[in-house]
Amino acid sequence: MLLGKRGFGVLLTVRRSCCHPHLATVLYRWDSGARMVWFSAAADRIKVGHLCRCPRVMVHVGGDGVRGLHRRLHL
């Protein structure tokens, strides 16, 4: 599984407006037995406030051969 091979990803939380995501680069540890992603964060971080208010998140982990992860997008 890709989560177990990496330790570096992007955590996406939902802002209070629910219209704009908040993305944070994180180091994580995948616990396959519990099927949980563990990461540390200081209590005063934005992502912690978002998680306390709305515990839904997404984690993006780039795989081998994935291109464009570091390119700037123009919307």
Number of C-alpha atoms within 10 A of each C-alpha: 7 11 20 12 11 15 15 17 16 17 20 19 24 20 18 12 7 10 7 10 14 15 18 14 12 16 16 19 17 18 12 11 6 7 8 11 15 11 13 10 11 8 9 8 9 15 21 16 15 18 15 9 12 14 11 11 15 11 18 13 15 15 12 6 6 7 9 8 10 6 7 7 7 4 3
